[in-house]
Amino acid sequence: MTELSESQDDPFIPHLAALAVVDDRGVVVGWNRRAQELLGHPETAVLGRPAFEVLVDPGDLTAAKEAAASCRRAGGWSGMLNVRHRDGRLVEMGLRAHALSRGDRIREWFLAGALAADVLEWQRDRAVLHGLYRRCPIGLVVHGPDLRLLRVNRAIERFSGVPAARFRGLPTGCFLVPDDARTAVDRVRQVMETGRPMVYSEQFVRLEWDPGRERVAMVSSFPMEDASGRILGVAEMIEDITERHRAQRRLALLDQAGSRIGTTLDVAETARELAEVMVPHLADHASVDLLQPVTRGEEVTRALAGPMVRVGACSVGAQQAGPPHPQGERVEFAPDTPQARCLAEGRPALEPVLPPDWFSTEGCHGAHTPDLGVHSLIVVPLAARGLVLGVMTLWRSRRPDPFEADDLTLAQELASRAAVAIDNARRFTQHQQAAFTLQSSLLLRAVPDQSAVEVALRYLPASAAPGLGGDWFDVIPLSGARVALVVGDVVGRGIHAAATMGRLRTAVHTLASLDLEPDEVLSRLDDLVNLLAAEQEASGERPVGEQVVGATCLYAVYDPVAGRCSVARAGHPPPVVTAPDGEATPLDLPAGPPLGLGGLPFETRDVELAEGSLLCLYTNGLIGERHIDADLGLTKLCTALTRPAEALERTCQAVVDSLVPTQPTDDVALLIARTRRLPPDDVASWRLPLEPASAARARALTSAKLSEWGLEHLAFTTELIVSELVTNVYRYASGPVTLRLIRERCLVCEVSDTSHTAPHLRRARTTDEGGRGLFLVAQMTERWGTRYTRDGKTVWTEQPLAGTLA
């Protein structure tokens, strides 16, 4: 503005204009210095001479005479004429002529002139000022040094609804609410005092008579100075950017929602994120209500009837009451509520201004409103893939402005995004539940009845990782009162890992029933894993991002008669043994390759365990958390198992509390077994020579021992079993015969020899003279089988102690 200060001055004012006085005859009778400067004629050369003769070129004489005639008729004239300079050139000037009346009735004409270029510039400046004050859509306010308004333009009049004339002389910020007025005054005062402009500062504007309507203005303030630099006031350009500001805020909210909503595959958490994004940026209160099947991860049908659950809720200010239905509680909407209509029709509802009687029906509306100050409402359906999953309700109570159509559009966009995230979380929950159901059906549910060990188990699924792991454990009773303890971990996560775990567990049970050595069991499992991997590769069913089938496993067999434990592992962490004196150490076992690599043998290690020792088997989730070094985790495990509690369950829980974080990142399978020993009186063993009389000797020894044990009712069947098994050894095997009886939960009869030829059960024909002995043995026992050892084989039978089989 200071650069244009001179051009803004009227060129016809006396100290800037060329002035002359002409009498009624056209003779120049007055001439000022500015006229001499512009036209070069000194006063002595002009005064007393006719103006047409001195100042008008003959070519312009006609136009000059027409202007003079018009001036006489109208009493004045203004326009453009060419005036002759002293050097003969023509100067285009803007002229104004006014009649002067003197007391002696002599009329004279007062002429004021300026260069045409100056006049045009002045007219343009006048047009600019006229446009700023009358046509400009941006507000203009001029403040005086006393912080009073000097002038405002028509845009301010339209913005405020107050006539522009009423502003003159009023204090700055006079029509604003006190808080906004103080901001305006401080800004003008700062510019006035510092002389530095303030450009593009945003201010919230609320008028005193309409405080509920909040506007946003973009204000640029600058000082006005005179030629000497003295500040005469402050001018402000004010633009109403309310709609732009709201649009930017909506875009920012959309961006924020994109980063905050759907961060987890959890239905409830996604609903809470949606409610928290809405408050306070769009609403004062927000609630998200979902159909109950959605919260459980179940499929949603098009029949929308059913209970709702308030999953997410948020309100502004701690002093504000939240929705009356806390998160997780069921809610029901009356048929005539906006929520019920939204659910039924799948269309949003906008109530910009709620009627005064909106709260009158408690069961209809009031039961679902945050507080009685609510004055505006939006209800939006949460729909994804053509199905309505629930509704989102937004209220305003603290913000005075009502919801608008743009707010509804924004709410719909956010609800649409959130609905997809909620449905994804629902489907993930459904898949997780299916996987958990599959896994729980495949895992060990109850410890089977056996006398070798006391067992405590823990299975902890990962809380943060997607999908399920393939961890498992097992307790498998074996022949001869022995027990197999198994723990394993399948590579990968999800249903494929759980299914692979189930197949491996089934295979372990099958191999255990064959009474194979631990290294042989792992070798057979390794073959199975290679087969599964080959099938998966051939069928193209390998899950995206998962490895080919692989697993680790530890297989241990404990014999309570000998107190010996045979252990082999395939890439699995070593077990930890706690001696009866309380010292815990990991077993030094060959690691072996993980299952599925192939090519390397597994090795069995035999360990003597005293009665009351603890054998701890686990998966790497217990000691191999990402933030814990595996060796450090193993050390912490040994510390937790040192001097364990008397109750095995308490020891197991202490290990979990010590090593497992609140939210484990990997599944954890933990099995702790306390060893037992069978009393020597419950075991009888005899070595018999390989001769025909051995069968009779075996019957006699068996009968005597059963009488000693008080099992006379089993003598007949047991003698028959022993006689048949010893006779088979004499007829088909070689070497000495060992007969052993074990009394525990059942009566175990074992006959061992040095041959690896196994007897086979068959059905003899009516004409056969033999082949019925083993068939009779199978009919008289509960279970029977053959297990191989390094020195030969053992044929064993089991009979219930209560009596013979029916």
SULKAQUI-V278688 format. One line per field, one symbol per residue. phi: phi as a letter, one per 30 degrees, with the letter a starting at -180 (. if undefined). Layout:
# SULKAQUI-V278688
phi: ???
This chain:
# SULKAQUI-V278688
phi: .ddcdddddddcdedccdcbbbddcjcdcaacddddddcidddddceicdddddccdedcdddddddddddddcilablcbdcddddjdccdbcbbbbdcccddiccbbccbbbeedddddddddddddddddccddcdbbccdedhcdcabcddddddcicedddddidddidccdedddddddddddddddcicdbchcdbdbbdedbddcccbcccccbdcbdddjddclbcbcbcdceddddddddddddddddcccidbdbddddddddddddccdcbdbbbbccdeeddciddccddddkdcbdcbaabdidddddedcddjddbbcdecdeddddddcicdbbcebdddcdcdcddcbddbcdadddbbbbbbdccbhibdclbcccbbbddddddcdddddddddddddddddddddddddddddddddddddcddcbdddacdbcbbbbbbddccddicccdababbdcdiidbccbbabddjbjddddddedddddddddddddhddedddddddddddddddddddddicdddicddeaacabbbbccddcicbcbbbbiceddcccdedjdcbdddbedidddjdijcdcbcbcbdbddjdccccacdddcceecbddddddddddddcdhdddddddddddddddccddbdcbdbcbbcbcdbbdeedcbbbbccddaedddddddddddddddddicedcdddddddddddddddddbcbidcccbcbcbdbccbbbcbcccdcdbdbcdddcddbjcddddeddccdbaabbcbdclbbcbbbbdddlddd
